[in-house]
Amino acid sequence: MKHFRMSTANIQKFQTQYLDLINGFEKQVFSDEVNQKTISMILDEIQCFWLDRKDIATLELENLSSQKECFLLAGAIYLDVQDHEQYIYKALGDEHFVSDPLLKLENFFRVPAKIFDNKSIELFRRAYSDLKEMLSNYQSYFYILPIQTIAISNKEEHLELLQKFYLTFINSILNEDFEDSENFFEKYSSYNEIEKNMVLFFKNTLMFEEYGSEELTLKEKIETYINSHSVMVSITKDYSEAEKFWVALQNYVTQVMDILLIASITNTIPFIRFKPTFHYLTIVMHTFIEDIFFRNMLKKTIVFYIFHNTVEKEELTKIDFNEFAKMVQETNFLNNILQEMKNNNIDIFQKGIPEVANIINEQFCIKIKDTTKSSTEQ
């Protein structure tokens, strides 16, 4: 495929235009009268904005990702600038994309009024504030794009593919050969039946909350997860235990599969920081790692997850962000870390997480501490 000279001129222009658009929604978003219908109308305008720019954005993203190491925030709705996550996200790689946080919330609002959760409005407000902060102050460092819209041309085919993979996953954890979900529900109706037949490895590793204990029963795990999300309580109100299991597990497994598909289509590398999402990635990734493309992608995703859990964010925030961005641009920390892993024969798919954490400390953390120490002494 022919690639043109790399340019992000239009993507950069779109950031300014998008900031102008969302600024016009601020009064509505934070009004006491805001409701599901209001947000849905705002989302309609946002969709129209991006559809008008989709083709050009797709072309520039394609060319950029073919020539640079491009990361994509995955498994999270928004970056969380207030918690200084921009420092961590900017530290590795060349370019950094965020799939439009407001469009990510669309499914929360495109539901029947009777099951709409008003807490979704507060979530939309937080995502809006974070998005506005990024576009106002970090526009040259992170690019907001409608990644789902760019990557998925046929939603039905995409959903069918996710469902097919999920059924394969269900068959693997129960050692079954179901052809569809109906076969599953014909055989299983309770948590006990499912847990009894579950392959031991999956029985011990399935989790539904960030700090879920492996000691909990399947019923305890799923009920805790459902009860912590009011929308899930509404959706599963009349569900059997088997249906609750199906839906709860589906949320995590299809999310990971969706992340991998979107990343492969856009030639980006997922940046995952949420423990359950990463946990399920490690469960399903062995299906993909024989493929060179996915192996390289997943290696960098794993390194970035370890990085996120190793680096002290408070230390980074002592440095002005512009100076920090300049420093990471001049020093390719990701390549340095990967090279050290290679030098030490570390296969991250087998073992070596503590060793990689040590490499991150040597290649990145010590340099950061030296930088902050020098700044203090000046």
N, C-alpha and C positions, 0 to 999 in steps of 0.2 A: 504494500500500500504506500502510495506517495504521500510524504509529509511536507508541509510548507514551512517556511521559516517561522520559528517559534514566536508567537505574539500573544499577549493577554490584554491587548488594548481594549477590546470590546468587553471582556469580562470585568476589567477594572472600571470601565465606564458604567457597566450595569450595577456595580456596587453603589456608586453615587446616585444613580437613578432610583435604585431600590430604597436607599435611605430616604430620599425625597418622598417616595410613595408611602413608606410606613410611618413617617413623621405625621402624615395626614390622618393616620388612624389613632394617634395617641389619646386624644380626648375620648373617643368612643371606647377604646380598650379599657381605660381606667375610670370610666363613668360608672356610677352606682346602678345605672339602668341597663348596663351591658348584659346580653343574654346569648343563648345558643344561636338564635337567628342572626343577631348582629355579627358575631364572630364568623358565622358561615358566609355572610355577605362579604366580609373582609377577605376571607379565604378565596372567594370567587374572583375578587379583583387581583389578588396575588397570583392566582393561577393564570389569569389573562396576561398579566405582566410578563410572566416567565414563558408562556407559550409563544408570545411575540418574539422572544429572544432565544428560544430553544435551539434552533439550528446553528446560529452563530456560536452560542456557548458550547454546544456539542463539538463543533469543529475545533475551537480553541483548546478545549479540555483534551481532546484526542491528541492534538499535536504536542501539548505541554506534557501530558503523561507519558508520551512516547520518548521524551528526551530528558525528563527529570524524575526524581524520586518524589512521587506525590502521595501524600497521606490523606485519608478521609475519616473524619470523626464517625465512629460507628457504635451502635448500642447505647447511644445517649441522644437526647432530644436537642440539647444545646450545650455549648462549650463550658459555660459557667465562669465568666470573666471575674465576677465578684469574688470567687474563690481562687483567683489567679491561675486558673488552668491554662491560660494562654501561654504561660512560661513553659510548662511541661510540653504542650502540644507543639510549640515552635522549636523545641530543642533538637529534634531529630528529623532528617529529611530536608527536601528542598522547598516544596510547595505544600500548602495545607488547605484542605477544603472542608467546608461544613455544609451538609445538605440542609436546605432551608428549614430551620426549626419550626416555623409556623405551619408549613405544609406537612411536616411530620405529625402534627397534631390534628390533621384534618379528620381522621377517622374517629376522633373523640367527639367531634361535633356533627358528623354525618350519621347520626343515630336517631332512632325514634325518641321523641321528647320524653316518653315515659321512663326510658332507661338512661337519659342524659344525666351525667354527674356534674353538678354545679362546681365541683372542685376543679373541673377541667378549665374553667375560666381563670382561676388563679394560676394554674400551670401555664396557660397561654400568656398571661401577663408576665410571668417570670421569663418565659422564652422570648417574648417581645422585648423586654428590657435588656436581656443579654444580647439579642440580635442588634438592637439599636446601639448598644455600647461597642460592639465589634465593628459595626459599619461606621461609627463616628470616630473611633480612636485607633482601630487596628485594621483599617481598610486595606492597607498595602501589605499586610502580613497574612491575612486569611481571606479566602474567597468563599462567598455564599453563592451556592448554585442549587437549582432544583434537581438534584442528582437522581432521584427516583424517576422524575419525568424524562430526564435525558436517557437513563439506562433502560427503562421499560417501555417498549413500544406497544406491547400487547399484554394488558394486565391479566386477562383470563389465562393466557398461556403461562404467564409467570406464576400465577397462583396454582395452576395445575402442576407445574414442576415442583413447587414447594410442597404441595400435598403428596405428590408421588414420593419425594424424598422422605417426608415424615412417616408415611406408611412403611417404607423400607426400614426406618429407624425403629418403629414400633415392633416390626417383625424381628429385628435383631435383639431387642431387649427382652422379648418374650419367647424367642426361639420359635416363632410362628411363621406361617406363610399366607397371611391374609391378602386377599385380592383387593379389598376395599374396607372402609370403616364399618360397614354393615356387618361384615364377618366378625370384626372385633366385638361389636356390641351384642352379637348373637351369643358369643362365648363368655364374655365378661360383663358383670354387673356391679361388682363390689371391689373395694380396695384390697380386701383380703385375698380374693381370687387372683387379682393382678400381682400382688406382692408375692404370693406363693409360687407363681410360675416365672417370676422375673429372674433373669440371669444374675448371678450373685454380684458380678462386677457392677452392673447397672443399679442393682438394689442398694449398693453401698455408695454409689457416686451421684445418683440423681439428687438434685437440690432445687429449691424453688425460692429461696430467699438468700440475700447476700451473706448472712451469717447463719444459715440453716445448719443444724447439726446432723451428722451422719447417723447418730443414734436414734433419731426420731423415726417413727413408723411412716410408711407411705401416706397414710391417712393424715397424720399430724402435719407432715410437710405440706401437703396440698391444701388442707383446710386452713392452715396458718397463712399460706400464700393468698388464697382466695379472700379470706376475711380481712386482709390488710389492704385490699383494693375494692372500694365500694362498687365500682363498675363491674368487677368480676362477681361480686355478690349478687348484683341485679341480674346479670346474664345467666348465672348458674343456679338461680333460685329454685327452679323446678328440675334440675338435672339429676340424673342418677350418679352414683359414685364413679362409675366407669366413664361417664360423660365428663365429669369434673376432671378426672385424671387426663383424659384425652385433650381437653382444652388447655389445661394448665401446662402440660408438657409441650403441647404444640406451640404455645407462645414463645418458649425459649428456643426450641429446636428450629422452627421455621425462621425465627429472627436471625440465628446464626447462618442458616443456609441463604437467607436473603442477603446478609452482609457479604458472604462469599461471592454470590452471583453478581451483585452490584459492583463489587470491587473488580471482578474479572472482566465485566463488560466495560467499565470505565478505566481499566488499567491503573487502579489506585490501590493503596495498601491500607487496610483497616487499622484504625487506632482505637483499641478497645481498652477501657479502664474499669468497667463494671464486672465484679467478680463472677456472678452467675453466667453472664454472657461469655466471658472468657472460659469459664469452666466447661460450658457446652461446646465451645470451639475445640477444646482439647479432646473432647469425646468424639466429635465427628470428623476431626481433621485427618485422621488416618485413612479416611476414604479418599483423600485428595493428594497426600504428600508424595505419591509416586510420580505425579505430574510436576515437571520442572517449574512451570509458572506458579502453581499453587504452593509448591515447596518454598520457593524464594519469598513469595508474598507472606506466607504464614510464619516463616522464620523471623521476618522483620516485625510482624505483628506481635509475636511472642516477646521479642527483645524489647519492643516499646512498652508492653504490659509490665515486664520486669522493671524497666526503667521508671515507669510511673510509680511503682511500689518501692523503689529504692531511693530515688532522689528526694531530698528534703526541700519541699517547695518554698518554705520560709527563707531558705538560703538564697534562692533564685530571686525572690522579690526585693532583695537588698540592692539588686542591680537595676538601673533604669532599663525599661523594656526595649527601647530603641538600641541601646548599647548591647543588651543581651542578644537581640536578633542579629546584630552585626557580627557579634562574636561567633554565634553558631553558624552563620553563613561562611565565615572565614575558616572555621574548623569543622570539617565534616565528621561529627561525632558518631553518626550511625556507621559510616564506613570504618572508622577507627575501631569501634566495638566489634563489628563483624570480622575485621581482619584479625583482631586479637583472639576471637573465638576460633578462627581457622588455625591460627598459630598454635593454639592449645588443644586442637582436635576435639572441640566441643560440638557434639551433635545435639542440638537443643530439643530434638524430637525424642531423644532417648533419656537424657539426663543433663545436668549441668546448670540448673537455675542458680544455685549459690555461686557457682564459678562466674556466671554471666553477671550477677549482681556485683561481684568483686571487680570485674572488668569495668563495669559502668562506674563504679566508685573511683577506680584508677584513672579512667579516660575522661570522665566528666566531672564528678563531684569534687575531686581534689583541685582541678583547674578553677572551678567556680569558687571554692573557698579561698584560693589564692587571689582571685580577682576581687572578691569582696574585701579581703584583708588589705590589698593594695589600695582600694578605694577609701577604706577607713583611715589608713595611715597618711593619705595625701591631705 
